[in-house]
Amino acid sequence: QVSPTLSDVESAAQQRVLAYDRAGDGHYDTVSAFIKSIRGNDPDGALYWLAAMVAAGEDPRFIVRRLIIAASEDVGNADPRALLVAVAAAQALEHVGLPEAQLNLAQAAVYLARAPKSNASAQAIWQARAEVRERGILAPPPELRDAHYRGAATRGHGTGYVSPHADPGRALDDHLPEALAGRTYYVPSGNGEEGSDGDRDG
């Protein structure tokens, strides 16, 4: 088993092996392999493609952006800490830069690759956005409208709204526009810390 030292890592980082055109197919193919390794629970694959991108001189800010996206798109609420780890890697990159920051990128890549996976939140926002594109932005029902200005009550704004802080048992279950009442976008995967649909409020 190979156990590189920090000196080895620094030396490798300073040797740019331009194995692909960063604006061409090699760039996109390598990034795709990196993302799919994370999605496929393969930390070794993720580390290899990360090393390839660093060696080729890829912008590390691009790499860490992909980690942040994967944390929400591929891991999601199956492990909510994944987003914290990815954002921390981005902050570490800004503080220390390469070559040392590749250690932070590697830690985040391994964490994301080993985490349980769910794209339920990603699917939910894509479906909600499709609804908005198709129907436009619908008006909120009267009980959800702003009732803090003079004359709002006479227009029925806020009427019937019960704060869950005041009375959890009477709080609204559906906060969608009236034309979309009962619509469900978010369907929990049941993976990791993301419960099943039966306990989505838990």
Disulfide bonds with the S-S distance in Angstrom:
none
